Amino acid sequence: MRKISVRLTEQHYELLDELVRNGEYASISEAIRDAIRKLIAEKMEVLEKYQKLKSFS
């Protein structure tokens, strides 16, 4: 696993911290990893749909 640095707005940090305090995630890092996984899955789905449409033309 690679380690990176990310700058967040104070508001984003506070919202992530609230999720952690409410027990949704064990840490802010875990919440960010979950968000990235969801983003990648969403973008891959869009890309797959685009490629299927492109193959029909």
mmCIF file of the N, C-alpha and C atoms, coordinates in Angstrom:
data_MODEL
# 
_entry.id   MODEL 
# 
loop_
_atom_site.group_PDB 
_atom_site.id 
_atom_site.type_symbol 
_atom_site.label_atom_id 
_atom_site.label_alt_id 
_atom_site.label_comp_id 
_atom_site.label_asym_id 
_atom_site.label_entity_id 
_atom_site.label_seq_id 
_atom_site.pdbx_PDB_ins_code 
_atom_site.Cartn_x 
_atom_site.Cartn_y 
_atom_site.Cartn_z 
_atom_site.occupancy 
_atom_site.B_iso_or_equiv 
_atom_site.pdbx_formal_charge 
_atom_site.auth_seq_id 
_atom_site.auth_comp_id 
_atom_site.auth_asym_id 
_atom_site.auth_atom_id 
_atom_site.pdbx_PDB_model_num 
ATOM 1   N N  . MET A 1 1  ? 0.846   -1.164 0.000   1.00 0.00 ? 1  MET A N  1 
ATOM 2   C CA . MET A 1 1  ? 0.000   0.000  0.000   1.00 0.00 ? 1  MET A CA 1 
ATOM 3   C C  . MET A 1 1  ? 0.897   1.235  0.000   1.00 0.00 ? 1  MET A C  1 
ATOM 4   N N  . ARG A 1 2  ? 0.554   2.180  -0.853  1.00 0.00 ? 2  ARG A N  1 
ATOM 5   C CA . ARG A 1 2  ? 1.315   3.432  -0.918  1.00 0.00 ? 2  ARG A CA 1 
ATOM 6   C C  . ARG A 1 2  ? 0.730   4.465  0.027   1.00 0.00 ? 2  ARG A C  1 
ATOM 7   N N  . LYS A 1 3  ? 1.583   5.333  0.478   1.00 0.00 ? 3  LYS A N  1 
ATOM 8   C CA . LYS A 1 3  ? 1.161   6.430  1.338   1.00 0.00 ? 3  LYS A CA 1 
ATOM 9   C C  . LYS A 1 3  ? 1.246   7.720  0.542   1.00 0.00 ? 3  LYS A C  1 
ATOM 10  N N  . ILE A 1 4  ? 0.155   8.506  0.587   1.00 0.00 ? 4  ILE A N  1 
ATOM 11  C CA . ILE A 1 4  ? 0.137   9.789  -0.115  1.00 0.00 ? 4  ILE A CA 1 
ATOM 12  C C  . ILE A 1 4  ? -0.356  10.866 0.855   1.00 0.00 ? 4  ILE A C  1 
ATOM 13  N N  . SER A 1 5  ? -0.150  12.099 0.476   1.00 0.00 ? 5  SER A N  1 
ATOM 14  C CA . SER A 1 5  ? -0.680  13.223 1.244   1.00 0.00 ? 5  SER A CA 1 
ATOM 15  C C  . SER A 1 5  ? -1.807  13.861 0.455   1.00 0.00 ? 5  SER A C  1 
ATOM 16  N N  . VAL A 1 6  ? -2.832  14.277 1.163   1.00 0.00 ? 6  VAL A N  1 
ATOM 17  C CA . VAL A 1 6  ? -3.981  14.919 0.533   1.00 0.00 ? 6  VAL A CA 1 
ATOM 18  C C  . VAL A 1 6  ? -4.339  16.144 1.363   1.00 0.00 ? 6  VAL A C  1 
ATOM 19  N N  . ARG A 1 7  ? -4.568  17.238 0.687   1.00 0.00 ? 7  ARG A N  1 
ATOM 20  C CA . ARG A 1 7  ? -5.022  18.447 1.383   1.00 0.00 ? 7  ARG A CA 1 
ATOM 21  C C  . ARG A 1 7  ? -6.544  18.499 1.305   1.00 0.00 ? 7  ARG A C  1 
ATOM 22  N N  . LEU A 1 8  ? -7.173  18.727 2.446   1.00 0.00 ? 8  LEU A N  1 
ATOM 23  C CA . LEU A 1 8  ? -8.625  18.813 2.530   1.00 0.00 ? 8  LEU A CA 1 
ATOM 24  C C  . LEU A 1 8  ? -9.022  20.182 3.045   1.00 0.00 ? 8  LEU A C  1 
ATOM 25  N N  . THR A 1 9  ? -10.198 20.619 2.617   1.00 0.00 ? 9  THR A N  1 
ATOM 26  C CA . THR A 1 9  ? -10.728 21.837 3.231   1.00 0.00 ? 9  THR A CA 1 
ATOM 27  C C  . THR A 1 9  ? -11.080 21.512 4.680   1.00 0.00 ? 9  THR A C  1 
ATOM 28  N N  . GLU A 1 10 ? -11.148 22.524 5.482   1.00 0.00 ? 10 GLU A N  1 
ATOM 29  C CA . GLU A 1 10 ? -11.512 22.315 6.892   1.00 0.00 ? 10 GLU A CA 1 
ATOM 30  C C  . GLU A 1 10 ? -12.884 21.650 6.984   1.00 0.00 ? 10 GLU A C  1 
ATOM 31  N N  . GLN A 1 11 ? -13.799 22.076 6.126   1.00 0.00 ? 11 GLN A N  1 
ATOM 32  C CA . GLN A 1 11 ? -15.148 21.505 6.141   1.00 0.00 ? 11 GLN A CA 1 
ATOM 33  C C  . GLN A 1 11 ? -15.126 20.014 5.798   1.00 0.00 ? 11 GLN A C  1 
ATOM 34  N N  . HIS A 1 12 ? -14.383 19.627 4.764   1.00 0.00 ? 12 HIS A N  1 
ATOM 35  C CA . HIS A 1 12 ? -14.303 18.210 4.408   1.00 0.00 ? 12 HIS A CA 1 
ATOM 36  C C  . HIS A 1 12 ? -13.700 17.402 5.544   1.00 0.00 ? 12 HIS A C  1 
ATOM 37  N N  . TYR A 1 13 ? -12.635 17.937 6.158   1.00 0.00 ? 13 TYR A N  1 
ATOM 38  C CA . TYR A 1 13 ? -12.006 17.225 7.269   1.00 0.00 ? 13 TYR A CA 1 
ATOM 39  C C  . TYR A 1 13 ? -12.994 17.047 8.423   1.00 0.00 ? 13 TYR A C  1 
ATOM 40  N N  . GLU A 1 14 ? -13.720 18.103 8.754   1.00 0.00 ? 14 GLU A N  1 
ATOM 41  C CA . GLU A 1 14 ? -14.677 18.025 9.855   1.00 0.00 ? 14 GLU A CA 1 
ATOM 42  C C  . GLU A 1 14 ? -15.791 17.026 9.564   1.00 0.00 ? 14 GLU A C  1 
ATOM 43  N N  . LEU A 1 15 ? -16.257 16.988 8.313   1.00 0.00 ? 15 LEU A N  1 
ATOM 44  C CA . LEU A 1 15 ? -17.297 16.022 7.954   1.00 0.00 ? 15 LEU A CA 1 
ATOM 45  C C  . LEU A 1 15 ? -16.779 14.588 8.040   1.00 0.00 ? 15 LEU A C  1 
ATOM 46  N N  . LEU A 1 16 ? -15.561 14.367 7.577   1.00 0.00 ? 16 LEU A N  1 
ATOM 47  C CA . LEU A 1 16 ? -14.963 13.033 7.688   1.00 0.00 ? 16 LEU A CA 1 
ATOM 48  C C  . LEU A 1 16 ? -14.755 12.656 9.155   1.00 0.00 ? 16 LEU A C  1 
ATOM 49  N N  . ASP A 1 17 ? -14.289 13.599 9.944   1.00 0.00 ? 17 ASP A N  1 
ATOM 50  C CA . ASP A 1 17 ? -14.082 13.353 11.372  1.00 0.00 ? 17 ASP A CA 1 
ATOM 51  C C  . ASP A 1 17 ? -15.400 13.006 12.054  1.00 0.00 ? 17 ASP A C  1 
ATOM 52  N N  . GLU A 1 18 ? -16.466 13.653 11.649  1.00 0.00 ? 18 GLU A N  1 
ATOM 53  C CA . GLU A 1 18 ? -17.795 13.353 12.202  1.00 0.00 ? 18 GLU A CA 1 
ATOM 54  C C  . GLU A 1 18 ? -18.207 11.914 11.881  1.00 0.00 ? 18 GLU A C  1 
ATOM 55  N N  . LEU A 1 19 ? -17.926 11.473 10.643  1.00 0.00 ? 19 LEU A N  1 
ATOM 56  C CA . LEU A 1 19 ? -18.225 10.078 10.283  1.00 0.00 ? 19 LEU A CA 1 
ATOM 57  C C  . LEU A 1 19 ? -17.447 9.105  11.164  1.00 0.00 ? 19 LEU A C  1 
ATOM 58  N N  . VAL A 1 20 ? -16.213 9.429  11.439  1.00 0.00 ? 20 VAL A N  1 
ATOM 59  C CA . VAL A 1 20 ? -15.384 8.575  12.305  1.00 0.00 ? 20 VAL A CA 1 
ATOM 60  C C  . VAL A 1 20 ? -15.946 8.577  13.729  1.00 0.00 ? 20 VAL A C  1 
ATOM 61  N N  . ARG A 1 21 ? -16.264 9.750  14.249  1.00 0.00 ? 21 ARG A N  1 
ATOM 62  C CA . ARG A 1 21 ? -16.794 9.846  15.617  1.00 0.00 ? 21 ARG A CA 1 
ATOM 63  C C  . ARG A 1 21 ? -18.133 9.123  15.753  1.00 0.00 ? 21 ARG A C  1 
ATOM 64  N N  . ASN A 1 22 ? -18.907 9.069  14.662  1.00 0.00 ? 22 ASN A N  1 
ATOM 65  C CA . ASN A 1 22 ? -20.200 8.367  14.696  1.00 0.00 ? 22 ASN A CA 1 
ATOM 66  C C  . ASN A 1 22 ? -20.067 6.875  14.453  1.00 0.00 ? 22 ASN A C  1 
ATOM 67  N N  . GLY A 1 23 ? -18.836 6.406  14.259  1.00 0.00 ? 23 GLY A N  1 
ATOM 68  C CA . GLY A 1 23 ? -18.611 4.975  14.109  1.00 0.00 ? 23 GLY A CA 1 
ATOM 69  C C  . GLY A 1 23 ? -18.783 4.447  12.702  1.00 0.00 ? 23 GLY A C  1 
ATOM 70  N N  . GLU A 1 24 ? -18.951 5.340  11.731  1.00 0.00 ? 24 GLU A N  1 
ATOM 71  C CA . GLU A 1 24 ? -19.101 4.895  10.344  1.00 0.00 ? 24 GLU A CA 1 
ATOM 72  C C  . GLU A 1 24 ? -17.789 4.316  9.807   1.00 0.00 ? 24 GLU A C  1 
ATOM 73  N N  . TYR A 1 25 ? -16.682 4.864  10.249  1.00 0.00 ? 25 TYR A N  1 
ATOM 74  C CA . TYR A 1 25 ? -15.353 4.426  9.823   1.00 0.00 ? 25 TYR A CA 1 
ATOM 75  C C  . TYR A 1 25 ? -14.429 4.405  11.031  1.00 0.00 ? 25 TYR A C  1 
ATOM 76  N N  . ALA A 1 26 ? -13.397 3.570  10.947  1.00 0.00 ? 26 ALA A N  1 
ATOM 77  C CA . ALA A 1 26 ? -12.419 3.489  12.026  1.00 0.00 ? 26 ALA A CA 1 
ATOM 78  C C  . ALA A 1 26 ? -11.464 4.677  12.009  1.00 0.00 ? 26 ALA A C  1 
ATOM 79  N N  . SER A 1 27 ? -11.277 5.268  10.826  1.00 0.00 ? 27 SER A N  1 
ATOM 80  C CA . SER A 1 27 ? -10.353 6.394  10.695  1.00 0.00 ? 27 SER A CA 1 
ATOM 81  C C  . SER A 1 27 ? -10.725 7.230  9.475   1.00 0.00 ? 27 SER A C  1 
ATOM 82  N N  . ILE A 1 28 ? -10.179 8.425  9.412   1.00 0.00 ? 28 ILE A N  1 
ATOM 83  C CA . ILE A 1 28 ? -10.391 9.275  8.245   1.00 0.00 ? 28 ILE A CA 1 
ATOM 84  C C  . ILE A 1 28 ? -9.770  8.617  7.018   1.00 0.00 ? 28 ILE A C  1 
ATOM 85  N N  . SER A 1 29 ? -8.619  7.975  7.189   1.00 0.00 ? 29 SER A N  1 
ATOM 86  C CA . SER A 1 29 ? -7.987  7.276  6.059   1.00 0.00 ? 29 SER A CA 1 
ATOM 87  C C  . SER A 1 29 ? -8.903  6.210  5.487   1.00 0.00 ? 29 SER A C  1 
ATOM 88  N N  . GLU A 1 30 ? -9.572  5.463  6.366   1.00 0.00 ? 30 GLU A N  1 
ATOM 89  C CA . GLU A 1 30 ? -10.495 4.424  5.899   1.00 0.00 ? 30 GLU A CA 1 
ATOM 90  C C  . GLU A 1 30 ? -11.655 5.049  5.127   1.00 0.00 ? 30 GLU A C  1 
ATOM 91  N N  . ALA A 1 31 ? -12.160 6.174  5.597   1.00 0.00 ? 31 ALA A N  1 
ATOM 92  C CA . ALA A 1 31 ? -13.261 6.856  4.909   1.00 0.00 ? 31 ALA A CA 1 
ATOM 93  C C  . ALA A 1 31 ? -12.824 7.334  3.535   1.00 0.00 ? 31 ALA A C  1 
ATOM 94  N N  . ILE A 1 32 ? -11.613 7.861  3.440   1.00 0.00 ? 32 ILE A N  1 
ATOM 95  C CA . ILE A 1 32 ? -11.098 8.333  2.149   1.00 0.00 ? 32 ILE A CA 1 
ATOM 96  C C  . ILE A 1 32 ? -10.886 7.153  1.202   1.00 0.00 ? 32 ILE A C  1 
ATOM 97  N N  . ARG A 1 33 ? -10.342 6.040  1.701   1.00 0.00 ? 33 ARG A N  1 
ATOM 98  C CA . ARG A 1 33 ? -10.168 4.860  0.849   1.00 0.00 ? 33 ARG A CA 1 
ATOM 99  C C  . ARG A 1 33 ? -11.505 4.356  0.323   1.00 0.00 ? 33 ARG A C  1 
ATOM 100 N N  . ASP A 1 34 ? -12.537 4.367  1.182   1.00 0.00 ? 34 ASP A N  1 
ATOM 101 C CA . ASP A 1 34 ? -13.864 3.937  0.756   1.00 0.00 ? 34 ASP A CA 1 
ATOM 102 C C  . ASP A 1 34 ? -14.406 4.859  -0.331  1.00 0.00 ? 34 ASP A C  1 
ATOM 103 N N  . ALA A 1 35 ? -14.220 6.150  -0.162  1.00 0.00 ? 35 ALA A N  1 
ATOM 104 C CA . ALA A 1 35 ? -14.677 7.117  -1.165  1.00 0.00 ? 35 ALA A CA 1 
ATOM 105 C C  . ALA A 1 35 ? -13.966 6.898  -2.496  1.00 0.00 ? 35 ALA A C  1 
ATOM 106 N N  . ILE A 1 36 ? -12.669 6.618  -2.439  1.00 0.00 ? 36 ILE A N  1 
ATOM 107 C CA . ILE A 1 36 ? -11.907 6.375  -3.666  1.00 0.00 ? 36 ILE A CA 1 
ATOM 108 C C  . ILE A 1 36 ? -12.383 5.095  -4.350  1.00 0.00 ? 36 ILE A C  1 
ATOM 109 N N  . ARG A 1 37 ? -12.624 4.048  -3.573  1.00 0.00 ? 37 ARG A N  1 
ATOM 110 C CA . ARG A 1 37 ? -13.135 2.790  -4.160  1.00 0.00 ? 37 ARG A CA 1 
ATOM 111 C C  . ARG A 1 37 ? -14.464 3.030  -4.869  1.00 0.00 ? 37 ARG A C  1 
ATOM 112 N N  . LYS A 1 38 ? -15.343 3.789  -4.232  1.00 0.00 ? 38 LYS A N  1 
ATOM 113 C CA . LYS A 1 38 ? -16.652 4.071  -4.833  1.00 0.00 ? 38 LYS A CA 1 
ATOM 114 C C  . LYS A 1 38 ? -16.511 4.924  -6.083  1.00 0.00 ? 38 LYS A C  1 
ATOM 115 N N  . LEU A 1 39 ? -15.635 5.906  -6.060  1.00 0.00 ? 39 LEU A N  1 
ATOM 116 C CA . LEU A 1 39 ? -15.393 6.749  -7.234  1.00 0.00 ? 39 LEU A CA 1 
ATOM 117 C C  . LEU A 1 39 ? -14.875 5.919  -8.398  1.00 0.00 ? 39 LEU A C  1 
ATOM 118 N N  . ILE A 1 40 ? -13.906 5.059  -8.130  1.00 0.00 ? 40 ILE A N  1 
ATOM 119 C CA . ILE A 1 40 ? -13.324 4.225  -9.185  1.00 0.00 ? 40 ILE A CA 1 
ATOM 120 C C  . ILE A 1 40 ? -14.384 3.283  -9.754  1.00 0.00 ? 40 ILE A C  1 
ATOM 121 N N  . ALA A 1 41 ? -15.181 2.666  -8.897  1.00 0.00 ? 41 ALA A N  1 
ATOM 122 C CA . ALA A 1 41 ? -16.232 1.752  -9.376  1.00 0.00 ? 41 ALA A CA 1 
ATOM 123 C C  . ALA A 1 41 ? -17.233 2.494  -10.260 1.00 0.00 ? 41 ALA A C  1 
ATOM 124 N N  . GLU A 1 42 ? -17.614 3.697  -9.838  1.00 0.00 ? 42 GLU A N  1 
ATOM 125 C CA . GLU A 1 42 ? -18.556 4.502  -10.618 1.00 0.00 ? 42 GLU A CA 1 
ATOM 126 C C  . GLU A 1 42 ? -17.966 4.876  -11.977 1.00 0.00 ? 42 GLU A C  1 
ATOM 127 N N  . LYS A 1 43 ? -16.733 5.319  -11.990 1.00 0.00 ? 43 LYS A N  1 
ATOM 128 C CA . LYS A 1 43 ? -16.093 5.729  -13.238 1.00 0.00 ? 43 LYS A CA 1 
ATOM 129 C C  . LYS A 1 43 ? -15.866 4.537  -14.158 1.00 0.00 ? 43 LYS A C  1 
ATOM 130 N N  . MET A 1 44 ? -15.524 3.377  -13.602 1.00 0.00 ? 44 MET A N  1 
ATOM 131 C CA . MET A 1 44 ? -15.335 2.180  -14.414 1.00 0.00 ? 44 MET A CA 1 
ATOM 132 C C  . MET A 1 44 ? -16.654 1.759  -15.055 1.00 0.00 ? 44 MET A C  1 
ATOM 133 N N  . GLU A 1 45 ? -17.745 1.890  -14.318 1.00 0.00 ? 45 GLU A N  1 
ATOM 134 C CA . GLU A 1 45 ? -19.058 1.552  -14.862 1.00 0.00 ? 45 GLU A CA 1 
ATOM 135 C C  . GLU A 1 45 ? -19.396 2.462  -16.041 1.00 0.00 ? 45 GLU A C  1 
ATOM 136 N N  . VAL A 1 46 ? -19.150 3.748  -15.894 1.00 0.00 ? 46 VAL A N  1 
ATOM 137 C CA . VAL A 1 46 ? -19.402 4.693  -16.979 1.00 0.00 ? 46 VAL A CA 1 
ATOM 138 C C  . VAL A 1 46 ? -18.525 4.358  -18.183 1.00 0.00 ? 46 VAL A C  1 
ATOM 139 N N  . LEU A 1 47 ? -17.261 4.064  -17.935 1.00 0.00 ? 47 LEU A N  1 
ATOM 140 C CA . LEU A 1 47 ? -16.335 3.725  -19.016 1.00 0.00 ? 47 LEU A CA 1 
ATOM 141 C C  . LEU A 1 47 ? -16.767 2.454  -19.744 1.00 0.00 ? 47 LEU A C  1 
ATOM 142 N N  . GLU A 1 48 ? -17.205 1.447  -18.991 1.00 0.00 ? 48 GLU A N  1 
ATOM 143 C CA . GLU A 1 48 ? -17.662 0.198  -19.608 1.00 0.00 ? 48 GLU A CA 1 
ATOM 144 C C  . GLU A 1 48 ? -18.897 0.436  -20.471 1.00 0.00 ? 48 GLU A C  1 
ATOM 145 N N  . LYS A 1 49 ? -19.829 1.256  -19.992 1.00 0.00 ? 49 LYS A N  1 
ATOM 146 C CA . LYS A 1 49 ? -21.021 1.574  -20.783 1.00 0.00 ? 49 LYS A CA 1 
ATOM 147 C C  . LYS A 1 49 ? -20.637 2.302  -22.063 1.00 0.00 ? 49 LYS A C  1 
ATOM 148 N N  . TYR A 1 50 ? -19.704 3.235  -21.953 1.00 0.00 ? 50 TYR A N  1 
ATOM 149 C CA . TYR A 1 50 ? -19.240 3.980  -23.116 1.00 0.00 ? 50 TYR A CA 1 
ATOM 150 C C  . TYR A 1 50 ? -18.599 3.039  -24.133 1.00 0.00 ? 50 TYR A C  1 
ATOM 151 N N  . GLN A 1 51 ? -17.769 2.121  -23.659 1.00 0.00 ? 51 GLN A N  1 
ATOM 152 C CA . GLN A 1 51 ? -17.099 1.195  -24.562 1.00 0.00 ? 51 GLN A CA 1 
ATOM 153 C C  . GLN A 1 51 ? -18.088 0.253  -25.243 1.00 0.00 ? 51 GLN A C  1 
ATOM 154 N N  . LYS A 1 52 ? -19.133 -0.163 -24.529 1.00 0.00 ? 52 LYS A N  1 
ATOM 155 C CA . LYS A 1 52 ? -20.157 -1.006 -25.137 1.00 0.00 ? 52 LYS A CA 1 
ATOM 156 C C  . LYS A 1 52 ? -20.903 -0.234 -26.220 1.00 0.00 ? 52 LYS A C  1 
ATOM 157 N N  . LEU A 1 53 ? -21.251 1.005  -25.939 1.00 0.00 ? 53 LEU A N  1 
ATOM 158 C CA . LEU A 1 53 ? -21.938 1.820  -26.942 1.00 0.00 ? 53 LEU A CA 1 
ATOM 159 C C  . LEU A 1 53 ? -21.046 2.060  -28.149 1.00 0.00 ? 53 LEU A C  1 
ATOM 160 N N  . LYS A 1 54 ? -19.789 2.287  -27.909 1.00 0.00 ? 54 LYS A N  1 
ATOM 161 C CA . LYS A 1 54 ? -18.831 2.548  -28.988 1.00 0.00 ? 54 LYS A CA 1 
ATOM 162 C C  . LYS A 1 54 ? -18.663 1.304  -29.881 1.00 0.00 ? 54 LYS A C  1 
ATOM 163 N N  . SER A 1 55 ? -18.724 0.119  -29.273 1.00 0.00 ? 55 SER A N  1 
ATOM 164 C CA . SER A 1 55 ? -18.534 -1.099 -30.056 1.00 0.00 ? 55 SER A CA 1 
ATOM 165 C C  . SER A 1 55 ? -19.737 -1.379 -30.979 1.00 0.00 ? 55 SER A C  1 
ATOM 166 N N  . PHE A 1 56 ? -20.897 -0.801 -30.669 1.00 0.00 ? 56 PHE A N  1 
ATOM 167 C CA . PHE A 1 56 ? -22.077 -0.979 -31.493 1.00 0.00 ? 56 PHE A CA 1 
ATOM 168 C C  . PHE A 1 56 ? -22.068 -0.082 -32.727 1.00 0.00 ? 56 PHE A C  1 
ATOM 169 N N  . SER A 1 57 ? -21.235 0.958  -32.723 1.00 0.00 ? 57 SER A N  1 
ATOM 170 C CA . SER A 1 57 ? -21.237 1.881  -33.867 1.00 0.00 ? 57 SER A CA 1 
ATOM 171 C C  . SER A 1 57 ? -20.322 1.478  -34.965 1.00 0.00 ? 57 SER A C  1 
# 
